[in-house]
Amino acid sequence: MKCDKRWMPLYAVTDRAWLNGRTLEEPVEAALRGGASCLQLREKDLPHDAFLQEALVLGPLCRRYGVPLIINDNLQVAIESGADGVHIGQHDVNAAEARRRIGPGLLLGVSAQTVEQAVQAERDGADYLGVGAVFSTGTKLDADDVSYETLRAICAAVRIPVVAIGGIGRGNLGKLSGSGIDGIAVVSAIFAADDPERAARELREAVQEELGL
């Protein structure tokens, strides 16, 4: 499946750390109402069946808003749930193997921190890249920092969409202007907010105004 750049401006990544008694569906729908253009379901600690159930609930919700659902790391959940794609890191199954297992019909996102990783991921069948951490982040403590210069070099080196991730919020996303990215991926900027819908709406507006996306 070819990745449509219209899905990339505001890529929301879930984190149940801030649910505070709510179901995951509640803040996700709020984010979608606010303008999230893509949703990644990220569950590092849920058992397979519970992860799959979350995906089966969120899939129809995302389709209602015309937004693709991407599954983090778990290829089997992506396939079984009928999700639109899967996103893998550099320490997960390699991109070529992931593409072989999911086939041509699902989106494949790959995390990259260097030009070499980015070019290899595209060669191996990635449909888009997640590049970061572009700013320091408390969400993914093991993420390597990626400089603005490296981000720009990655965008220039590949033909597939690039999404910047890592510590991005309304206050600093303008620093990414001119890098060539197709969007930003955020976790806490939406899901830690008291009002995820408003947070998503304000981020989407800022992305349009400051990055022209």
C-alpha positions in Angstrom: 0.0 0.0 0.0 1.4 3.4 -1.0 1.6 5.9 1.9 -0.5 9.0 1.3 1.2 12.1 2.7 -2.2 13.4 3.8 -2.1 10.8 6.6 1.2 12.1 8.0 0.8 15.7 9.3 -0.4 14.7 12.8 0.5 11.1 13.6 -0.8 10.2 17.1 0.8 7.4 19.1 -1.2 6.0 22.0 0.0 5.5 25.6 -2.2 4.1 28.2 -0.2 5.7 31.0 -2.5 8.7 31.0 -5.9 6.9 30.8 -6.8 7.7 34.4 -9.7 5.2 34.4 -10.9 5.9 30.9 -11.0 3.4 28.1 -8.4 3.9 25.4 -11.2 4.4 22.9 -12.2 7.7 24.6 -9.0 9.8 24.2 -8.4 8.2 20.8 -11.7 9.3 19.4 -11.1 12.8 21.0 -7.8 12.9 19.1 -9.5 11.9 15.9 -12.1 14.5 16.3 -9.4 17.1 16.9 -7.7 16.2 13.6 -5.2 13.4 14.2 -4.4 12.1 10.7 -2.9 8.7 11.6 -3.1 6.6 14.7 -0.5 4.1 16.0 -1.6 1.7 18.6 1.5 1.1 20.9 1.2 -1.5 23.6 4.5 -2.8 24.9 3.1 -4.7 27.9 -0.3 -6.0 26.9 -0.7 -9.8 26.2 -1.4 -10.7 22.6 -5.2 -11.3 23.1 -5.7 -8.0 24.9 -3.6 -6.1 22.3 -5.6 -7.7 19.5 -8.9 -6.7 21.2 -7.8 -3.1 21.4 -6.9 -3.1 17.7 -10.3 -4.7 16.8 -12.1 -1.9 18.7 -10.0 1.0 17.3 -10.0 -0.2 13.7 -13.6 0.6 13.0 -13.3 3.9 14.9 -10.3 5.0 12.7 -12.1 4.0 9.5 -15.1 6.1 10.6 -12.7 9.1 10.6 -10.8 8.1 7.5 -7.6 7.6 9.4 -5.2 4.6 9.1 -4.6 2.4 12.1 -1.0 1.3 12.5 0.1 -1.4 15.0 3.4 -0.9 16.8 5.9 -3.8 16.5 3.4 -6.7 16.5 3.0 -8.0 13.0 0.6 -10.7 14.0 -1.8 -8.3 15.7 -1.7 -6.1 12.6 -2.6 -9.0 10.3 -5.2 -10.6 12.6 -7.0 -7.3 13.3 -7.2 -6.1 9.8 -5.2 -2.9 10.6 -3.8 -0.7 7.9 -0.2 -1.2 8.8 2.6 -1.9 11.2 5.5 0.2 12.5 8.8 -1.4 13.5 12.0 -0.2 15.1 15.6 -0.9 14.3 15.7 -3.6 17.0 12.6 -5.4 15.9 12.3 -7.8 12.9 14.1 -6.2 9.9 12.0 -4.3 7.3 12.6 -6.8 4.5 11.3 -9.7 6.6 8.4 -7.6 7.9 7.4 -6.8 4.3 7.6 -10.4 3.4 5.3 -11.4 6.3 2.7 -8.7 5.9 2.6 -8.7 2.2 2.1 -5.7 -0.1 -1.3 -4.7 1.2 -0.3 -3.2 4.6 1.6 0.0 5.3 5.1 -0.6 6.7 6.6 2.2 8.9 10.2 1.9 10.1 12.1 4.0 12.7 15.4 5.4 11.5 18.1 7.6 13.2 20.6 7.8 10.3 20.6 8.3 6.6 22.0 4.8 6.1 19.1 3.3 8.1 16.6 5.4 6.2 17.8 4.4 2.8 18.0 0.8 3.7 14.5 0.8 5.1 13.1 2.3 1.9 15.0 -0.3 -0.1 13.6 -3.0 2.0 10.0 -2.0 1.4 9.2 0.7 4.0 6.3 3.0 3.1 7.2 5.8 5.5 9.8 6.6 8.2 9.6 7.7 11.7 12.7 9.7 12.6 13.8 10.7 16.0 14.1 11.5 18.8 14.3 15.1 17.4 13.9 16.6 20.9 14.5 15.0 24.3 11.5 12.9 25.4 10.4 11.1 28.5 8.2 8.7 26.6 10.9 6.6 25.0 14.0 6.7 27.2 16.1 4.5 24.9 15.6 6.7 21.8 18.8 8.1 20.2 18.9 11.9 19.5 18.6 13.0 15.8 19.9 16.4 14.9 18.1 18.8 12.6 20.9 18.4 10.1 20.4 14.6 10.1 16.7 14.9 9.9 17.0 17.1 6.9 19.5 14.8 5.3 17.2 11.8 5.7 14.3 13.7 4.1 16.5 14.5 1.1 17.8 11.0 0.8 14.5 9.1 0.5 11.3 9.4 -1.6 8.9 8.1 1.0 7.2 10.3 3.7 9.1 11.1 6.8 7.5 11.8 10.2 9.6 13.4 13.0 9.1 12.1 16.5 10.4 12.7 20.0 9.5 15.5 22.5 7.5 17.5 19.9 4.9 20.0 21.1 3.3 23.3 20.1 6.3 25.2 21.6 9.0 23.6 19.5 7.5 22.2 16.3 8.4 25.4 14.5 12.1 24.4 14.9 11.5 21.6 12.4 10.5 24.0 9.6 12.5 23.6 6.4 13.6 20.0 7.3 11.4 18.4 4.6 9.3 16.3 7.0 5.8 15.3 6.1 4.4 15.4 9.6 5.0 15.0 13.3 4.3 12.1 15.6 3.3 12.8 19.1 2.4 10.9 22.2 2.1 12.9 25.4 1.3 16.2 23.6 -2.1 14.6 22.9 -2.7 11.8 25.3 -1.3 13.4 28.4 -3.5 16.5 27.8 -6.6 17.2 29.9 -8.5 17.7 26.6 -7.0 15.5 23.9 -9.4 16.8 21.3 -8.4 20.4 21.9 -4.7 19.4 22.0 -5.0 17.6 18.7 -6.8 20.5 17.1 -4.3 23.1 18.2 -1.4 20.9 17.1 -2.9 20.3 13.7 -3.4 24.0 13.3 0.2 24.7 14.4 1.5 22.1 11.9 -0.3 23.8 9.1 0.8 27.3 10.1 4.4 26.6 11.1 5.3 23.7 8.8 2.9 24.3 5.9 1.6 20.7 6.1 
